């Protein structure tokens, strides 16, 4: 697996992120969808990675800087062909390492409570994340589960 910083210009990643946003809007009301679009993911406070095997896109994920000690995981997604093959776990470990190198002391994320998000919650718990209250600009809502990990 090759994990690389991505500029989001490729058709494959744009298709995967479109699928991601569509799934988020299917799972939650629009006002409770916190997934970022391409414009937001290109902001300078976000590092975005893709995972490849040869020329096949396997997944993606991002690290958003909240402040100099706190980061947020965004847009974690694997392709349907890559599910249950360790891609998300490998990418999450990569993002956590990058957060540590940036000097972050804490990393947080928002996901959903629905069954659709159960594999994501299981992955994050496996990597030491615990549920917490809203962070940054988030507000408590029934369609969000907040998780955090001290690095």
Chimera marker file (.cmm) of the C-alpha trace (Angstrom):
<marker_set name="trace">
<marker id="1" x="0.000" y="0.000" z="0.000" r="1" g="1" b="0" radius="0.5"/>
<marker id="2" x="1.199" y="3.460" z="-0.908" r="1" g="1" b="0" radius="0.5"/>
<marker id="3" x="-0.124" y="6.367" z="1.196" r="1" g="1" b="0" radius="0.5"/>
<marker id="4" x="0.465" y="9.773" z="-0.348" r="1" g="1" b="0" radius="0.5"/>
<marker id="5" x="-0.592" y="13.370" z="0.087" r="1" g="1" b="0" radius="0.5"/>
<marker id="6" x="-3.201" y="14.115" z="-2.561" r="1" g="1" b="0" radius="0.5"/>
<marker id="7" x="-4.213" y="17.413" z="-4.184" r="1" g="1" b="0" radius="0.5"/>
<marker id="8" x="-7.762" y="16.114" z="-4.845" r="1" g="1" b="0" radius="0.5"/>
<marker id="9" x="-7.520" y="16.736" z="-8.600" r="1" g="1" b="0" radius="0.5"/>
<marker id="10" x="-7.854" y="13.116" z="-9.756" r="1" g="1" b="0" radius="0.5"/>
<marker id="11" x="-11.113" y="11.663" z="-11.036" r="1" g="1" b="0" radius="0.5"/>
<marker id="12" x="-10.848" y="8.600" z="-8.761" r="1" g="1" b="0" radius="0.5"/>
<marker id="13" x="-10.666" y="10.585" z="-5.515" r="1" g="1" b="0" radius="0.5"/>
<marker id="14" x="-13.341" y="13.001" z="-6.649" r="1" g="1" b="0" radius="0.5"/>
<marker id="15" x="-15.658" y="10.047" z="-7.341" r="1" g="1" b="0" radius="0.5"/>
<marker id="16" x="-14.916" y="8.470" z="-3.939" r="1" g="1" b="0" radius="0.5"/>
<marker id="17" x="-15.563" y="11.756" z="-2.126" r="1" g="1" b="0" radius="0.5"/>
<marker id="18" x="-18.828" y="12.268" z="-4.037" r="1" g="1" b="0" radius="0.5"/>
<marker id="19" x="-19.896" y="8.780" z="-2.940" r="1" g="1" b="0" radius="0.5"/>
<marker id="20" x="-18.864" y="9.648" z="0.622" r="1" g="1" b="0" radius="0.5"/>
<marker id="21" x="-20.939" y="12.846" z="0.685" r="1" g="1" b="0" radius="0.5"/>
<marker id="22" x="-23.947" y="11.067" z="-0.830" r="1" g="1" b="0" radius="0.5"/>
<marker id="23" x="-23.769" y="8.357" z="1.854" r="1" g="1" b="0" radius="0.5"/>
<marker id="24" x="-23.488" y="10.983" z="4.607" r="1" g="1" b="0" radius="0.5"/>
<marker id="25" x="-26.598" y="12.755" z="3.301" r="1" g="1" b="0" radius="0.5"/>
<marker id="26" x="-28.451" y="9.433" z="3.126" r="1" g="1" b="0" radius="0.5"/>
<marker id="27" x="-27.536" y="8.567" z="6.719" r="1" g="1" b="0" radius="0.5"/>
<marker id="28" x="-28.179" y="11.975" z="8.330" r="1" g="1" b="0" radius="0.5"/>
<marker id="29" x="-30.252" y="15.126" z="7.807" r="1" g="1" b="0" radius="0.5"/>
<marker id="30" x="-28.388" y="17.791" z="5.817" r="1" g="1" b="0" radius="0.5"/>
<marker id="31" x="-27.913" y="20.055" z="8.851" r="1" g="1" b="0" radius="0.5"/>
<marker id="32" x="-26.188" y="17.172" z="10.683" r="1" g="1" b="0" radius="0.5"/>
<marker id="33" x="-23.744" y="16.239" z="7.904" r="1" g="1" b="0" radius="0.5"/>
<marker id="34" x="-20.231" y="17.379" z="8.825" r="1" g="1" b="0" radius="0.5"/>
<marker id="35" x="-18.365" y="15.831" z="5.881" r="1" g="1" b="0" radius="0.5"/>
<marker id="36" x="-16.311" y="18.355" z="3.912" r="1" g="1" b="0" radius="0.5"/>
<marker id="37" x="-16.606" y="18.954" z="0.186" r="1" g="1" b="0" radius="0.5"/>
<marker id="38" x="-13.641" y="19.315" z="-2.191" r="1" g="1" b="0" radius="0.5"/>
<marker id="39" x="-13.340" y="23.064" z="-1.624" r="1" g="1" b="0" radius="0.5"/>
<marker id="40" x="-13.201" y="22.649" z="2.152" r="1" g="1" b="0" radius="0.5"/>
<marker id="41" x="-10.745" y="19.744" z="1.931" r="1" g="1" b="0" radius="0.5"/>
<marker id="42" x="-8.333" y="21.925" z="-0.082" r="1" g="1" b="0" radius="0.5"/>
<marker id="43" x="-7.984" y="24.525" z="2.688" r="1" g="1" b="0" radius="0.5"/>
<marker id="44" x="-4.448" y="25.036" z="4.031" r="1" g="1" b="0" radius="0.5"/>
<marker id="45" x="-5.282" y="23.688" z="7.507" r="1" g="1" b="0" radius="0.5"/>
<marker id="46" x="-6.030" y="20.236" z="6.056" r="1" g="1" b="0" radius="0.5"/>
<marker id="47" x="-3.633" y="17.478" z="5.003" r="1" g="1" b="0" radius="0.5"/>
<marker id="48" x="-5.325" y="14.947" z="2.731" r="1" g="1" b="0" radius="0.5"/>
<marker id="49" x="-4.031" y="11.471" z="1.915" r="1" g="1" b="0" radius="0.5"/>
<marker id="50" x="-5.052" y="8.728" z="-0.466" r="1" g="1" b="0" radius="0.5"/>
<marker id="51" x="-4.136" y="5.044" z="-0.281" r="1" g="1" b="0" radius="0.5"/>
<marker id="52" x="-3.192" y="3.203" z="-3.454" r="1" g="1" b="0" radius="0.5"/>
<marker id="53" x="-2.237" y="-0.280" z="-4.529" r="1" g="1" b="0" radius="0.5"/>
<marker id="54" x="-0.505" y="0.160" z="-7.876" r="1" g="1" b="0" radius="0.5"/>
<marker id="55" x="-3.030" y="2.282" z="-9.800" r="1" g="1" b="0" radius="0.5"/>
<marker id="56" x="-6.093" y="1.342" z="-7.718" r="1" g="1" b="0" radius="0.5"/>
<marker id="57" x="-7.436" y="3.839" z="-5.192" r="1" g="1" b="0" radius="0.5"/>
<marker id="58" x="-8.230" y="2.073" z="-1.916" r="1" g="1" b="0" radius="0.5"/>
<marker id="59" x="-9.199" y="4.908" z="0.413" r="1" g="1" b="0" radius="0.5"/>
<marker id="60" x="-8.658" y="8.377" z="1.789" r="1" g="1" b="0" radius="0.5"/>
<marker id="61" x="-8.497" y="10.407" z="4.960" r="1" g="1" b="0" radius="0.5"/>
<marker id="62" x="-7.594" y="13.863" z="6.184" r="1" g="1" b="0" radius="0.5"/>
<marker id="63" x="-6.143" y="15.650" z="9.190" r="1" g="1" b="0" radius="0.5"/>
<marker id="64" x="-7.550" y="19.078" z="9.995" r="1" g="1" b="0" radius="0.5"/>
<marker id="65" x="-5.646" y="21.404" z="12.307" r="1" g="1" b="0" radius="0.5"/>
<marker id="66" x="-7.968" y="22.832" z="14.958" r="1" g="1" b="0" radius="0.5"/>
<marker id="67" x="-5.160" y="24.535" z="16.878" r="1" g="1" b="0" radius="0.5"/>
<marker id="68" x="-1.467" y="23.880" z="17.498" r="1" g="1" b="0" radius="0.5"/>
<marker id="69" x="-2.219" y="20.978" z="19.868" r="1" g="1" b="0" radius="0.5"/>
<marker id="70" x="-5.480" y="19.554" z="18.533" r="1" g="1" b="0" radius="0.5"/>
<marker id="71" x="-6.308" y="17.896" z="15.225" r="1" g="1" b="0" radius="0.5"/>
<marker id="72" x="-9.417" y="16.357" z="13.721" r="1" g="1" b="0" radius="0.5"/>
<marker id="73" x="-9.761" y="13.347" z="11.454" r="1" g="1" b="0" radius="0.5"/>
<marker id="74" x="-11.960" y="14.039" z="8.426" r="1" g="1" b="0" radius="0.5"/>
<marker id="75" x="-13.162" y="12.146" z="5.351" r="1" g="1" b="0" radius="0.5"/>
<marker id="76" x="-11.992" y="8.661" z="6.302" r="1" g="1" b="0" radius="0.5"/>
<marker id="77" x="-13.293" y="6.374" z="3.585" r="1" g="1" b="0" radius="0.5"/>
<marker id="78" x="-12.330" y="3.149" z="1.867" r="1" g="1" b="0" radius="0.5"/>
<marker id="79" x="-13.567" y="1.910" z="-1.472" r="1" g="1" b="0" radius="0.5"/>
<marker id="80" x="-16.013" y="-0.981" z="-1.381" r="1" g="1" b="0" radius="0.5"/>
<marker id="81" x="-13.309" y="-3.255" z="-2.867" r="1" g="1" b="0" radius="0.5"/>
<marker id="82" x="-10.920" y="-2.363" z="-0.031" r="1" g="1" b="0" radius="0.5"/>
<marker id="83" x="-13.282" y="-2.876" z="2.914" r="1" g="1" b="0" radius="0.5"/>
<marker id="84" x="-12.195" y="-5.297" z="5.649" r="1" g="1" b="0" radius="0.5"/>
<marker id="85" x="-8.652" y="-5.512" z="4.263" r="1" g="1" b="0" radius="0.5"/>
<marker id="86" x="-6.859" y="-3.313" z="6.802" r="1" g="1" b="0" radius="0.5"/>
<marker id="87" x="-6.735" y="-0.214" z="4.598" r="1" g="1" b="0" radius="0.5"/>
<marker id="88" x="-8.577" y="2.054" z="7.042" r="1" g="1" b="0" radius="0.5"/>
<marker id="89" x="-6.509" y="0.834" z="9.988" r="1" g="1" b="0" radius="0.5"/>
<marker id="90" x="-3.247" y="1.413" z="8.100" r="1" g="1" b="0" radius="0.5"/>
<marker id="91" x="-4.350" y="4.885" z="7.019" r="1" g="1" b="0" radius="0.5"/>
<marker id="92" x="-5.561" y="5.805" z="10.498" r="1" g="1" b="0" radius="0.5"/>
<marker id="93" x="-2.179" y="4.793" z="11.953" r="1" g="1" b="0" radius="0.5"/>
<marker id="94" x="-0.496" y="6.963" z="9.305" r="1" g="1" b="0" radius="0.5"/>
<marker id="95" x="-2.689" y="9.955" z="10.186" r="1" g="1" b="0" radius="0.5"/>
<marker id="96" x="-2.051" y="9.485" z="13.916" r="1" g="1" b="0" radius="0.5"/>
<marker id="97" x="1.705" y="9.390" z="13.255" r="1" g="1" b="0" radius="0.5"/>
<marker id="98" x="1.441" y="12.593" z="11.206" r="1" g="1" b="0" radius="0.5"/>
<marker id="99" x="-0.536" y="14.236" z="14.021" r="1" g="1" b="0" radius="0.5"/>
<marker id="100" x="2.192" y="13.291" z="16.476" r="1" g="1" b="0" radius="0.5"/>
<marker id="101" x="4.882" y="14.737" z="14.183" r="1" g="1" b="0" radius="0.5"/>
<marker id="102" x="2.883" y="17.978" z="13.995" r="1" g="1" b="0" radius="0.5"/>
<marker id="103" x="3.024" y="18.151" z="17.789" r="1" g="1" b="0" radius="0.5"/>
<marker id="104" x="-0.669" y="17.545" z="18.391" r="1" g="1" b="0" radius="0.5"/>
<marker id="105" x="-1.517" y="16.358" z="21.894" r="1" g="1" b="0" radius="0.5"/>
<marker id="106" x="-5.075" y="15.356" z="21.034" r="1" g="1" b="0" radius="0.5"/>
<marker id="107" x="-6.921" y="14.099" z="17.974" r="1" g="1" b="0" radius="0.5"/>
<marker id="108" x="-10.703" y="14.065" z="17.712" r="1" g="1" b="0" radius="0.5"/>
<marker id="109" x="-13.373" y="13.111" z="15.215" r="1" g="1" b="0" radius="0.5"/>
<marker id="110" x="-17.091" y="13.123" z="14.567" r="1" g="1" b="0" radius="0.5"/>
<marker id="111" x="-18.953" y="10.111" z="13.226" r="1" g="1" b="0" radius="0.5"/>
<marker id="112" x="-22.510" y="8.841" z="13.367" r="1" g="1" b="0" radius="0.5"/>
<marker id="113" x="-24.450" y="6.680" z="15.833" r="1" g="1" b="0" radius="0.5"/>
<marker id="114" x="-26.330" y="4.755" z="13.122" r="1" g="1" b="0" radius="0.5"/>
<marker id="115" x="-25.530" y="1.151" z="12.197" r="1" g="1" b="0" radius="0.5"/>
<marker id="116" x="-23.960" y="2.428" z="8.958" r="1" g="1" b="0" radius="0.5"/>
<marker id="117" x="-21.158" y="3.965" z="11.068" r="1" g="1" b="0" radius="0.5"/>
<marker id="118" x="-20.633" y="0.957" z="13.388" r="1" g="1" b="0" radius="0.5"/>
<marker id="119" x="-17.488" y="-0.242" z="11.529" r="1" g="1" b="0" radius="0.5"/>
<marker id="120" x="-15.983" y="3.247" z="11.831" r="1" g="1" b="0" radius="0.5"/>
<marker id="121" x="-16.705" y="3.456" z="15.572" r="1" g="1" b="0" radius="0.5"/>
<marker id="122" x="-15.199" y="-0.026" z="16.032" r="1" g="1" b="0" radius="0.5"/>
<marker id="123" x="-12.056" y="1.024" z="14.113" r="1" g="1" b="0" radius="0.5"/>
<marker id="124" x="-11.605" y="4.175" z="16.181" r="1" g="1" b="0" radius="0.5"/>
<marker id="125" x="-12.130" y="2.338" z="19.482" r="1" g="1" b="0" radius="0.5"/>
<marker id="126" x="-9.553" y="-0.257" z="18.385" r="1" g="1" b="0" radius="0.5"/>
<marker id="127" x="-7.072" y="2.600" z="17.929" r="1" g="1" b="0" radius="0.5"/>
<marker id="128" x="-7.691" y="4.045" z="21.394" r="1" g="1" b="0" radius="0.5"/>
<marker id="129" x="-10.397" y="6.631" z="20.755" r="1" g="1" b="0" radius="0.5"/>
<marker id="130" x="-13.057" y="7.183" z="23.407" r="1" g="1" b="0" radius="0.5"/>
<marker id="131" x="-16.395" y="8.916" z="23.169" r="1" g="1" b="0" radius="0.5"/>
<marker id="132" x="-16.429" y="12.532" z="24.316" r="1" g="1" b="0" radius="0.5"/>
<marker id="133" x="-18.569" y="15.630" z="24.088" r="1" g="1" b="0" radius="0.5"/>
<marker id="134" x="-18.637" y="18.049" z="21.162" r="1" g="1" b="0" radius="0.5"/>
<marker id="135" x="-15.334" y="19.768" z="20.380" r="1" g="1" b="0" radius="0.5"/>
<marker id="136" x="-14.313" y="22.764" z="18.294" r="1" g="1" b="0" radius="0.5"/>
<marker id="137" x="-17.421" y="24.267" z="16.643" r="1" g="1" b="0" radius="0.5"/>
<marker id="138" x="-19.587" y="21.157" z="16.911" r="1" g="1" b="0" radius="0.5"/>
<marker id="139" x="-22.872" y="21.127" z="18.813" r="1" g="1" b="0" radius="0.5"/>
<marker id="140" x="-24.511" y="18.143" z="20.463" r="1" g="1" b="0" radius="0.5"/>
<marker id="141" x="-26.952" y="16.468" z="18.085" r="1" g="1" b="0" radius="0.5"/>
<marker id="142" x="-28.536" y="13.001" z="17.853" r="1" g="1" b="0" radius="0.5"/>
<marker id="143" x="-26.754" y="12.235" z="14.569" r="1" g="1" b="0" radius="0.5"/>
<marker id="144" x="-23.220" y="12.691" z="15.919" r="1" g="1" b="0" radius="0.5"/>
<marker id="145" x="-20.849" y="10.648" z="18.037" r="1" g="1" b="0" radius="0.5"/>
<marker id="146" x="-17.713" y="12.512" z="19.093" r="1" g="1" b="0" radius="0.5"/>
<marker id="147" x="-14.511" y="10.646" z="19.876" r="1" g="1" b="0" radius="0.5"/>
<marker id="148" x="-11.058" y="11.707" z="21.011" r="1" g="1" b="0" radius="0.5"/>
<marker id="149" x="-7.635" y="10.290" z="21.755" r="1" g="1" b="0" radius="0.5"/>
<marker id="150" x="-4.724" y="11.764" z="23.656" r="1" g="1" b="0" radius="0.5"/>
<marker id="151" x="-1.449" y="11.357" z="21.774" r="1" g="1" b="0" radius="0.5"/>
<link id1="1" id2="2" r="1" g="1" b="0" radius="0.2"/>
<link id1="2" id2="3" r="1" g="1" b="0" radius="0.2"/>
<link id1="3" id2="4" r="1" g="1" b="0" radius="0.2"/>
<link id1="4" id2="5" r="1" g="1" b="0" radius="0.2"/>
<link id1="5" id2="6" r="1" g="1" b="0" radius="0.2"/>
<link id1="6" id2="7" r="1" g="1" b="0" radius="0.2"/>
<link id1="7" id2="8" r="1" g="1" b="0" radius="0.2"/>
<link id1="8" id2="9" r="1" g="1" b="0" radius="0.2"/>
<link id1="9" id2="10" r="1" g="1" b="0" radius="0.2"/>
<link id1="10" id2="11" r="1" g="1" b="0" radius="0.2"/>
<link id1="11" id2="12" r="1" g="1" b="0" radius="0.2"/>
<link id1="12" id2="13" r="1" g="1" b="0" radius="0.2"/>
<link id1="13" id2="14" r="1" g="1" b="0" radius="0.2"/>
<link id1="14" id2="15" r="1" g="1" b="0" radius="0.2"/>
<link id1="15" id2="16" r="1" g="1" b="0" radius="0.2"/>
<link id1="16" id2="17" r="1" g="1" b="0" radius="0.2"/>
<link id1="17" id2="18" r="1" g="1" b="0" radius="0.2"/>
<link id1="18" id2="19" r="1" g="1" b="0" radius="0.2"/>
<link id1="19" id2="20" r="1" g="1" b="0" radius="0.2"/>
<link id1="20" id2="21" r="1" g="1" b="0" radius="0.2"/>
<link id1="21" id2="22" r="1" g="1" b="0" radius="0.2"/>
<link id1="22" id2="23" r="1" g="1" b="0" radius="0.2"/>
<link id1="23" id2="24" r="1" g="1" b="0" radius="0.2"/>
<link id1="24" id2="25" r="1" g="1" b="0" radius="0.2"/>
<link id1="25" id2="26" r="1" g="1" b="0" radius="0.2"/>
<link id1="26" id2="27" r="1" g="1" b="0" radius="0.2"/>
<link id1="27" id2="28" r="1" g="1" b="0" radius="0.2"/>
<link id1="28" id2="29" r="1" g="1" b="0" radius="0.2"/>
<link id1="29" id2="30" r="1" g="1" b="0" radius="0.2"/>
<link id1="30" id2="31" r="1" g="1" b="0" radius="0.2"/>
<link id1="31" id2="32" r="1" g="1" b="0" radius="0.2"/>
<link id1="32" id2="33" r="1" g="1" b="0" radius="0.2"/>
<link id1="33" id2="34" r="1" g="1" b="0" radius="0.2"/>
<link id1="34" id2="35" r="1" g="1" b="0" radius="0.2"/>
<link id1="35" id2="36" r="1" g="1" b="0" radius="0.2"/>
<link id1="36" id2="37" r="1" g="1" b="0" radius="0.2"/>
<link id1="37" id2="38" r="1" g="1" b="0" radius="0.2"/>
<link id1="38" id2="39" r="1" g="1" b="0" radius="0.2"/>
<link id1="39" id2="40" r="1" g="1" b="0" radius="0.2"/>
<link id1="40" id2="41" r="1" g="1" b="0" radius="0.2"/>
<link id1="41" id2="42" r="1" g="1" b="0" radius="0.2"/>
<link id1="42" id2="43" r="1" g="1" b="0" radius="0.2"/>
<link id1="43" id2="44" r="1" g="1" b="0" radius="0.2"/>
<link id1="44" id2="45" r="1" g="1" b="0" radius="0.2"/>
<link id1="45" id2="46" r="1" g="1" b="0" radius="0.2"/>
<link id1="46" id2="47" r="1" g="1" b="0" radius="0.2"/>
<link id1="47" id2="48" r="1" g="1" b="0" radius="0.2"/>
<link id1="48" id2="49" r="1" g="1" b="0" radius="0.2"/>
<link id1="49" id2="50" r="1" g="1" b="0" radius="0.2"/>
<link id1="50" id2="51" r="1" g="1" b="0" radius="0.2"/>
<link id1="51" id2="52" r="1" g="1" b="0" radius="0.2"/>
<link id1="52" id2="53" r="1" g="1" b="0" radius="0.2"/>
<link id1="53" id2="54" r="1" g="1" b="0" radius="0.2"/>
<link id1="54" id2="55" r="1" g="1" b="0" radius="0.2"/>
<link id1="55" id2="56" r="1" g="1" b="0" radius="0.2"/>
<link id1="56" id2="57" r="1" g="1" b="0" radius="0.2"/>
<link id1="57" id2="58" r="1" g="1" b="0" radius="0.2"/>
<link id1="58" id2="59" r="1" g="1" b="0" radius="0.2"/>
<link id1="59" id2="60" r="1" g="1" b="0" radius="0.2"/>
<link id1="60" id2="61" r="1" g="1" b="0" radius="0.2"/>
<link id1="61" id2="62" r="1" g="1" b="0" radius="0.2"/>
<link id1="62" id2="63" r="1" g="1" b="0" radius="0.2"/>
<link id1="63" id2="64" r="1" g="1" b="0" radius="0.2"/>
<link id1="64" id2="65" r="1" g="1" b="0" radius="0.2"/>
<link id1="65" id2="66" r="1" g="1" b="0" radius="0.2"/>
<link id1="66" id2="67" r="1" g="1" b="0" radius="0.2"/>
<link id1="67" id2="68" r="1" g="1" b="0" radius="0.2"/>
<link id1="68" id2="69" r="1" g="1" b="0" radius="0.2"/>
<link id1="69" id2="70" r="1" g="1" b="0" radius="0.2"/>
<link id1="70" id2="71" r="1" g="1" b="0" radius="0.2"/>
<link id1="71" id2="72" r="1" g="1" b="0" radius="0.2"/>
<link id1="72" id2="73" r="1" g="1" b="0" radius="0.2"/>
<link id1="73" id2="74" r="1" g="1" b="0" radius="0.2"/>
<link id1="74" id2="75" r="1" g="1" b="0" radius="0.2"/>
<link id1="75" id2="76" r="1" g="1" b="0" radius="0.2"/>
<link id1="76" id2="77" r="1" g="1" b="0" radius="0.2"/>
<link id1="77" id2="78" r="1" g="1" b="0" radius="0.2"/>
<link id1="78" id2="79" r="1" g="1" b="0" radius="0.2"/>
<link id1="79" id2="80" r="1" g="1" b="0" radius="0.2"/>
<link id1="80" id2="81" r="1" g="1" b="0" radius="0.2"/>
<link id1="81" id2="82" r="1" g="1" b="0" radius="0.2"/>
<link id1="82" id2="83" r="1" g="1" b="0" radius="0.2"/>
<link id1="83" id2="84" r="1" g="1" b="0" radius="0.2"/>
<link id1="84" id2="85" r="1" g="1" b="0" radius="0.2"/>
<link id1="85" id2="86" r="1" g="1" b="0" radius="0.2"/>
<link id1="86" id2="87" r="1" g="1" b="0" radius="0.2"/>
<link id1="87" id2="88" r="1" g="1" b="0" radius="0.2"/>
<link id1="88" id2="89" r="1" g="1" b="0" radius="0.2"/>
<link id1="89" id2="90" r="1" g="1" b="0" radius="0.2"/>
<link id1="90" id2="91" r="1" g="1" b="0" radius="0.2"/>
<link id1="91" id2="92" r="1" g="1" b="0" radius="0.2"/>
<link id1="92" id2="93" r="1" g="1" b="0" radius="0.2"/>
<link id1="93" id2="94" r="1" g="1" b="0" radius="0.2"/>
<link id1="94" id2="95" r="1" g="1" b="0" radius="0.2"/>
<link id1="95" id2="96" r="1" g="1" b="0" radius="0.2"/>
<link id1="96" id2="97" r="1" g="1" b="0" radius="0.2"/>
<link id1="97" id2="98" r="1" g="1" b="0" radius="0.2"/>
<link id1="98" id2="99" r="1" g="1" b="0" radius="0.2"/>
<link id1="99" id2="100" r="1" g="1" b="0" radius="0.2"/>
<link id1="100" id2="101" r="1" g="1" b="0" radius="0.2"/>
<link id1="101" id2="102" r="1" g="1" b="0" radius="0.2"/>
<link id1="102" id2="103" r="1" g="1" b="0" radius="0.2"/>
<link id1="103" id2="104" r="1" g="1" b="0" radius="0.2"/>
<link id1="104" id2="105" r="1" g="1" b="0" radius="0.2"/>
<link id1="105" id2="106" r="1" g="1" b="0" radius="0.2"/>
<link id1="106" id2="107" r="1" g="1" b="0" radius="0.2"/>
<link id1="107" id2="108" r="1" g="1" b="0" radius="0.2"/>
<link id1="108" id2="109" r="1" g="1" b="0" radius="0.2"/>
<link id1="109" id2="110" r="1" g="1" b="0" radius="0.2"/>
<link id1="110" id2="111" r="1" g="1" b="0" radius="0.2"/>
<link id1="111" id2="112" r="1" g="1" b="0" radius="0.2"/>
<link id1="112" id2="113" r="1" g="1" b="0" radius="0.2"/>
<link id1="113" id2="114" r="1" g="1" b="0" radius="0.2"/>
<link id1="114" id2="115" r="1" g="1" b="0" radius="0.2"/>
<link id1="115" id2="116" r="1" g="1" b="0" radius="0.2"/>
<link id1="116" id2="117" r="1" g="1" b="0" radius="0.2"/>
<link id1="117" id2="118" r="1" g="1" b="0" radius="0.2"/>
<link id1="118" id2="119" r="1" g="1" b="0" radius="0.2"/>
<link id1="119" id2="120" r="1" g="1" b="0" radius="0.2"/>
<link id1="120" id2="121" r="1" g="1" b="0" radius="0.2"/>
<link id1="121" id2="122" r="1" g="1" b="0" radius="0.2"/>
<link id1="122" id2="123" r="1" g="1" b="0" radius="0.2"/>
<link id1="123" id2="124" r="1" g="1" b="0" radius="0.2"/>
<link id1="124" id2="125" r="1" g="1" b="0" radius="0.2"/>
<link id1="125" id2="126" r="1" g="1" b="0" radius="0.2"/>
<link id1="126" id2="127" r="1" g="1" b="0" radius="0.2"/>
<link id1="127" id2="128" r="1" g="1" b="0" radius="0.2"/>
<link id1="128" id2="129" r="1" g="1" b="0" radius="0.2"/>
<link id1="129" id2="130" r="1" g="1" b="0" radius="0.2"/>
<link id1="130" id2="131" r="1" g="1" b="0" radius="0.2"/>
<link id1="131" id2="132" r="1" g="1" b="0" radius="0.2"/>
<link id1="132" id2="133" r="1" g="1" b="0" radius="0.2"/>
<link id1="133" id2="134" r="1" g="1" b="0" radius="0.2"/>
<link id1="134" id2="135" r="1" g="1" b="0" radius="0.2"/>
<link id1="135" id2="136" r="1" g="1" b="0" radius="0.2"/>
<link id1="136" id2="137" r="1" g="1" b="0" radius="0.2"/>
<link id1="137" id2="138" r="1" g="1" b="0" radius="0.2"/>
<link id1="138" id2="139" r="1" g="1" b="0" radius="0.2"/>
<link id1="139" id2="140" r="1" g="1" b="0" radius="0.2"/>
<link id1="140" id2="141" r="1" g="1" b="0" radius="0.2"/>
<link id1="141" id2="142" r="1" g="1" b="0" radius="0.2"/>
<link id1="142" id2="143" r="1" g="1" b="0" radius="0.2"/>
<link id1="143" id2="144" r="1" g="1" b="0" radius="0.2"/>
<link id1="144" id2="145" r="1" g="1" b="0" radius="0.2"/>
<link id1="145" id2="146" r="1" g="1" b="0" radius="0.2"/>
<link id1="146" id2="147" r="1" g="1" b="0" radius="0.2"/>
<link id1="147" id2="148" r="1" g="1" b="0" radius="0.2"/>
<link id1="148" id2="149" r="1" g="1" b="0" radius="0.2"/>
<link id1="149" id2="150" r="1" g="1" b="0" radius="0.2"/>
<link id1="150" id2="151" r="1" g="1" b="0" radius="0.2"/>
</marker_set>
